[in-house]
Amino acid sequence: MAEDTPRPCTLLRHHGGGHAPVSYLELFFDLVYVFAITQISHALLENLTWRGLAEAGMAFLAVWWAWMYTTWAANWANPDRAPVRIMLLLSMLASLLMAVALPHAFASGAADSGPLFAGSYLAHQLGRTLFMAAIMRRDDPRGMFNMLRISSWFAMSSVFWLAGLGVEGDARLAWWMAALGIEYLGPIANFRAPGLGTSLPSDWNISGSHMAERCALFIIIALGEGVVVIGTNLAAAELTTERVTAFLTTFAGSVLMWWIYFDLGAERGARHITTHAQPGRVAREAYTYLHMPIVGSIIVCAVADALLLEGTHPHATHELILTTCGGLVTYLVGLGLFKRFSNALGNFPLSHTVGSVLLLALAGWAWWHPLPATQFAEASVMALGVVAVWEWGSYNGGWRERLMRLWPGGSSPA
């Protein structure tokens, strides 16, 4: 179904569940999240401890949630209308302030940027959601009540965000993780709220193609951070044989991660959500939740690339092993669950299972038997290569048909 022509007096898209194109303003909005992803990966790289991982993980959950809820809002609101544009631009500003405050959100004293981080996050989430409730009041009453329920959950979590500002260190981390726990539970609980009822999947009448495209673009943002890390490190260092080898290895890893997601997963996911009877439920489960580990693991892999390209240790350190294999296994498992959800057969890809086992075996071997860092990285990329080649040749007609599609004019066998 083509997108309906918006009514002159409404601020909503009125796509009727059909196609809603991604606007240029949404792409402009995403630029802030390129910076936010960079901030998270750099913060983790500078504090590569379990505590640093917990802080980076909390920051990522907040950033992902802010971006995802804005994506849902832009699915309904018409970005060609001035009030919606102003809302998205103000959300962009709040997101930028979040990203700026992120590295020192857990600092103490004068360096503490926690109030800026929490304040901009809450302003973003509550302000945007209440704006959506206001513009849905006349044309989409069910959507309005859905937004009011969401606002009540953000109001509840705000108590924990504000409580975290009164403490420091581990206590702040605990309060803020509790706040995010409440927010992440909201969609699972269908935003049940006293006096406002419960949201149903049928209330989330979204454009499935828009949601699929937006999440695919965020995957590109995350992969782009790895490419920036690769290029920046090579440009700033002496071009030795070992460093060029590490550069080519990390680049190949980024290409394979892109391939494994976009060769089949992205297309199948988009087809599944656009044809499903309840696209809102698919958007919640397959995109809102299952894309979270995929994006998070790509950030961890960017940290692994930076560690390898620094070249400060000739052998694979425990940090390199954990970030490389931990990141890639999480990526394969998260992507496998997404593909399982969007697969008519409902099966977890065997190629992802084999790749994860190979990476875990590599991690165990390298942990107890030191390997040269570049050799370890090459082995991890080979494990990814097994997944990519296996999957590429196993679907859509098998090896012969996939090979014939590589050349113009090629035809599929009868």
C-alpha positions in Angstrom: 0.0 0.0 0.0 1.3 3.4 -0.9 1.5 6.1 1.7 -1.7 8.1 1.9 -1.6 11.9 1.3 -1.4 13.5 4.7 -4.5 15.4 5.7 -3.8 19.2 5.8 -4.8 19.5 9.5 -2.9 16.5 10.8 0.7 16.0 11.9 0.5 12.2 11.4 1.6 10.2 8.4 -1.6 8.1 8.0 0.3 5.4 6.2 -2.3 2.8 7.1 0.4 0.3 7.8 1.8 0.7 4.3 5.2 2.1 3.3 6.4 5.3 5.1 9.7 6.6 3.6 12.6 7.5 5.8 13.0 11.2 5.7 16.1 13.3 5.2 15.5 14.7 8.7 15.7 11.2 10.2 19.0 10.7 8.5 20.2 14.0 9.8 19.0 13.0 13.3 21.1 9.8 13.1 24.3 11.9 12.8 24.1 12.5 16.5 24.1 8.8 17.2 27.2 8.3 15.1 28.9 10.6 17.7 27.1 8.7 20.6 28.4 5.3 19.4 31.9 6.8 19.1 31.7 8.1 22.6 30.6 4.7 24.0 33.4 2.8 22.2 36.0 5.3 23.3 34.8 5.3 26.9 35.0 1.5 27.0 38.5 1.5 25.3 39.8 3.9 27.9 38.3 1.9 30.8 38.5 -1.7 29.7 37.5 -3.3 33.0 34.3 -5.0 34.2 33.2 -1.8 35.7 33.9 0.1 32.5 32.0 -2.5 30.6 29.0 -2.1 32.9 29.1 1.7 32.5 29.4 1.5 28.8 26.6 -1.1 28.7 24.3 1.2 30.7 25.1 4.1 28.4 24.4 2.0 25.3 21.1 0.9 26.7 20.1 4.5 27.3 21.3 5.6 23.8 19.6 2.7 22.1 16.3 3.3 23.9 16.3 7.1 23.1 17.0 6.4 19.4 14.4 3.5 19.2 11.6 5.4 20.7 12.2 8.3 18.4 12.2 5.9 15.5 8.7 4.7 16.6 7.5 8.3 16.9 8.8 9.2 13.4 7.0 6.1 12.1 3.7 7.8 13.0 4.5 11.5 12.9 4.9 13.3 9.6 8.4 14.8 9.4 7.3 17.1 6.6 5.2 19.2 9.0 6.9 22.0 10.9 5.9 21.0 14.5 7.2 17.5 14.0 10.4 18.8 12.5 10.9 21.0 15.6 10.2 18.0 17.9 12.8 15.9 16.0 15.4 18.7 16.1 14.9 19.3 19.8 15.2 15.5 20.3 18.4 15.7 18.3 19.7 18.4 20.6 18.9 16.4 23.7 20.6 13.4 22.2 23.7 15.4 21.4 23.8 16.6 25.0 23.5 13.0 26.2 26.4 12.0 24.0 28.6 14.9 25.2 27.9 14.0 28.8 28.4 10.3 28.4 32.1 9.9 29.1 31.9 11.6 32.5 28.4 10.5 33.6 29.9 8.5 36.5 32.6 10.9 37.4 32.7 12.8 40.7 33.3 16.4 41.7 33.5 19.1 39.1 33.9 16.6 36.2 30.5 15.0 37.0 28.3 15.3 33.9 25.7 12.9 35.3 23.0 15.7 35.7 23.4 16.7 32.1 23.2 13.0 30.9 20.1 12.1 33.0 18.4 15.5 32.5 18.8 15.5 28.7 17.7 11.8 28.5 14.5 12.4 30.5 13.7 15.6 28.6 14.1 13.7 25.4 12.0 10.7 26.4 9.2 12.5 28.2 9.0 15.5 25.9 8.8 13.5 22.7 6.3 11.1 24.1 4.0 13.8 25.4 4.2 15.6 22.1 3.1 12.5 20.3 0.2 12.1 22.7 -0.9 15.7 21.9 -0.8 15.3 18.1 -2.6 12.0 18.3 -5.4 13.3 20.5 -7.8 13.9 17.6 -6.8 11.6 14.8 -5.6 8.5 16.7 -7.2 8.3 20.2 -5.9 4.8 20.8 -2.4 6.0 19.9 -2.8 8.9 22.3 -3.6 6.6 25.2 -0.7 4.4 24.2 1.6 7.4 24.5 0.1 8.4 27.8 0.8 4.9 29.2 4.4 5.2 27.9 4.8 8.6 29.6 3.6 7.1 32.9 6.4 4.4 32.6 9.0 7.1 31.9 7.7 9.1 34.8 8.1 6.1 37.1 11.7 5.5 35.9 12.5 9.1 36.3 12.4 8.7 40.1 15.3 6.3 39.8 17.2 8.5 37.3 17.0 11.4 39.7 17.9 9.2 42.7 21.1 8.2 41.0 22.1 11.9 40.8 22.3 12.0 44.6 25.0 9.3 44.8 28.2 8.4 43.0 30.0 5.3 41.7 28.4 1.9 42.0 25.3 3.3 43.6 24.6 5.6 40.7 25.1 2.8 38.3 22.7 0.6 40.3 20.0 3.3 40.4 20.3 4.0 36.7 20.3 0.3 35.7 17.1 0.0 37.8 15.6 2.9 35.8 16.4 1.3 32.5 15.1 -2.0 33.8 11.7 -0.4 34.4 11.8 1.2 30.9 12.8 -2.0 29.1 10.0 -3.9 31.0 7.4 -1.5 29.7 6.8 -2.9 26.2 6.9 -6.5 27.6 4.1 -5.5 30.1 2.2 -3.7 27.3 2.7 -0.5 29.2 0.0 -1.4 31.7 -0.8 1.7 33.8 -3.4 2.3 36.5 -6.4 4.2 35.1 -5.0 4.1 31.5 -5.4 0.4 30.8 -3.1 -1.7 28.6 -1.7 -1.2 25.1 -2.3 -4.0 22.6 -0.2 -4.9 19.6 -3.1 -3.8 17.5 -2.6 -0.3 18.8 0.9 -0.2 17.3 -0.2 0.2 13.6 3.2 1.0 12.2 4.9 1.0 8.8 6.9 -2.2 8.9 9.1 -1.2 6.0 10.0 2.0 7.8 11.0 0.2 11.0 13.1 -2.3 9.1 15.0 0.3 7.1 15.6 2.5 10.2 17.2 -0.4 12.2 19.3 -1.4 9.2 20.6 2.1 9.0 21.5 1.9 12.7 23.5 -1.2 11.9 25.4 0.8 9.3 26.0 3.5 11.9 27.5 1.0 14.3 29.6 -0.7 11.6 30.8 2.8 10.5 32.4 3.3 13.9 34.5 0.2 13.3 35.6 1.6 9.8 36.5 4.9 11.4 38.6 3.1 14.0 40.4 1.1 11.3 41.1 4.1 9.1 42.1 6.5 11.9 44.6 4.0 13.5 46.2 3.3 10.1 46.5 6.9 9.2 48.1 7.8 12.5 50.7 5.1 12.6 53.8 3.9 10.7 52.9 1.6 7.9 54.6 -1.6 8.9 53.8 -5.0 7.5 52.2 -6.2 10.7 50.0 -3.1 11.0 48.9 -3.3 7.3 48.0 -7.0 7.9 46.0 -6.0 11.0 44.3 -3.3 9.0 43.3 -5.7 6.2 42.1 -8.3 8.8 39.9 -5.8 10.7 38.5 -4.5 7.4 37.6 -8.0 6.3 35.9 -8.6 9.6 33.7 -5.5 9.2 32.8 -6.5 5.6 31.8 -10.0 6.8 29.7 -8.6 9.6 27.9 -6.4 7.1 27.5 -9.4 4.7 26.1 -11.7 7.3 23.4 -9.2 8.3 22.5 -7.7 4.9 22.8 -10.6 2.5 19.8 -12.4 3.9 18.8 -11.2 7.3 17.8 -7.6 6.5 15.7 -8.6 3.5 13.9 -11.4 5.2 13.2 -9.3 8.3 11.8 -6.5 6.2 9.6 -8.9 4.2 8.4 -10.6 7.5 7.4 -7.4 9.2 5.7 -5.9 6.2 3.5 -9.0 5.6 2.8 -9.8 9.2 -0.8 -9.3 10.6 0.7 -7.5 13.7 3.7 -5.5 12.5 3.8 -3.7 15.8 4.5 -6.9 17.7 7.2 -7.8 15.2 8.8 -4.4 15.6 8.8 -4.8 19.4 10.3 -8.2 19.5 12.5 -8.5 16.4 13.7 -4.9 16.1 13.3 -3.1 19.4 14.8 -5.9 21.5 16.6 -8.4 19.2 18.6 -5.7 17.4 20.0 -4.4 20.7 22.6 -7.2 21.1 23.5 -6.9 17.5 24.3 -3.2 17.7 26.0 -3.6 21.1 28.3 -6.4 19.9 29.4 -4.3 16.9 30.6 -1.6 19.3 32.6 -4.1 21.3 34.1 -5.4 18.1 35.2 -1.8 17.3 37.0 -1.8 20.6 38.7 -5.1 19.7 39.8 -3.6 16.3 41.4 -0.6 18.2 43.2 -2.9 20.5 44.6 -4.9 17.6 45.7 -1.9 15.6 47.4 -0.3 18.5 50.0 -3.1 18.3 51.2 -2.6 21.8 51.2 -6.4 22.5 52.7 -8.9 20.1 50.4 -11.7 21.5 46.6 -11.7 21.9 45.9 -10.3 25.4 42.9 -11.4 27.5 41.3 -8.1 26.7 41.7 -8.7 22.9 40.3 -12.2 23.3 37.3 -11.2 25.3 36.3 -8.2 23.1 36.9 -10.1 19.8 35.3 -13.4 20.6 32.8 -12.1 23.0 31.7 -9.4 20.6 31.5 -11.8 17.6 29.7 -14.6 19.5 27.1 -12.0 20.8 26.7 -10.7 17.2 26.1 -14.2 15.8 23.7 -15.2 18.5 21.8 -11.9 18.4 21.6 -12.0 14.6 20.7 -15.7 14.7 17.8 -15.0 17.0 16.6 -12.2 14.7 16.8 -14.5 11.7 15.0 -17.2 13.6 12.2 -14.8 14.4 11.8 -13.7 10.8 12.2 -17.2 9.4 9.0 -19.1 8.5 10.6 -22.3 9.8 11.5 -20.7 13.1 14.9 -22.3 13.2 18.2 -20.9 14.5 20.7 -20.8 11.7 23.1 -23.8 11.9 25.9 -21.6 10.4 25.6 -19.2 13.3 25.9 -22.1 15.8 29.0 -23.5 14.1 30.6 -20.0 13.9 29.9 -19.4 17.6 31.4 -22.7 18.6 34.5 -22.0 16.5 35.0 -18.6 18.1 34.5 -20.0 21.6 37.1 -22.7 20.8 39.5 -20.1 19.5 39.0 -18.0 22.7 39.7 -21.0 24.9 42.8 -22.0 22.9 44.2 -18.4 22.8 43.6 -17.9 26.5 45.8 -20.8 27.5 48.1 -21.0 24.5 49.3 -17.4 23.6 48.9 -16.7 19.9 50.3 -13.8 17.9 47.7 -11.0 17.9 47.3 -10.8 14.1 47.1 -14.6 13.8 44.4 -14.7 16.5 42.5 -11.9 14.6 42.9 -13.8 11.3 41.4 -16.9 12.8 38.4 -15.0 14.2 37.8 -13.5 10.8 38.0 -17.0 9.2 35.3 -18.2 11.6 33.1 -15.3 10.4 34.0 -16.3 6.8 32.7 -19.8 7.5 29.3 -18.4 8.5 29.1 -16.0 5.6 30.0 -18.6 2.9 27.8 -21.3 4.5 24.8 -19.1 4.7 25.4 -17.5 1.2 25.4 -20.9 -0.4 22.7 -22.6 1.6 19.7 -20.3 0.9 17.8 -19.0 -2.1 18.3 -21.9 -4.4 21.6 -23.2 -3.2 25.2 -22.7 -4.5 24.5 -22.9 -8.2 21.8 -20.3 -8.3 23.7 -17.9 -6.0 26.8 -18.2 -8.2 24.8 -17.5 -11.4 23.4 -14.3 -9.9 26.9 -12.9 -9.6 27.2 -12.2 -13.3 25.0 -9.9 -15.4 22.8 -11.8 -17.7 23.1 -15.0 -15.7 19.9 -17.0 -15.4 18.7 -19.3 -12.6 18.4 -23.0 -13.4 15.0 -24.3 -14.1 
